[in-house]
């Protein structure tokens, strides 16, 4: 089924775009990701002591501030924020696990190539 918008990735950017589309009244979209869950980089990476490397207040959407436990929150807290945000705003429609095997929309452009 064709959609007006396809959002690639269910990390911070993809979730933010899905929310922005809803706020703009656009409902004909889908979010695709290579995994079964949201979270992007924070979902995919896991190692002892993994925390955010920028101050946490900068890691919240302006429309949904979060009460972070510390200045550089751990991975689990960041994922909890994303899950809470999606629960509040409505889960983005997902096409399930999708792996992109080639370029999308634009032809491949190499170093030194001129854009059309």
Buried (B, 14 or more C-beta within 10 A) or exposed (E): EEBEEBBBBBBBEBBBBBBEBBEEEEEEBBBBBEBEEBBBEBBEEEEEEEBBEEEBEEBBBEEEEBEBEEEEBBBEBBBEBBBEBBEEBEEBBBEEEBEEEEEEEEEEEEEEEEEE
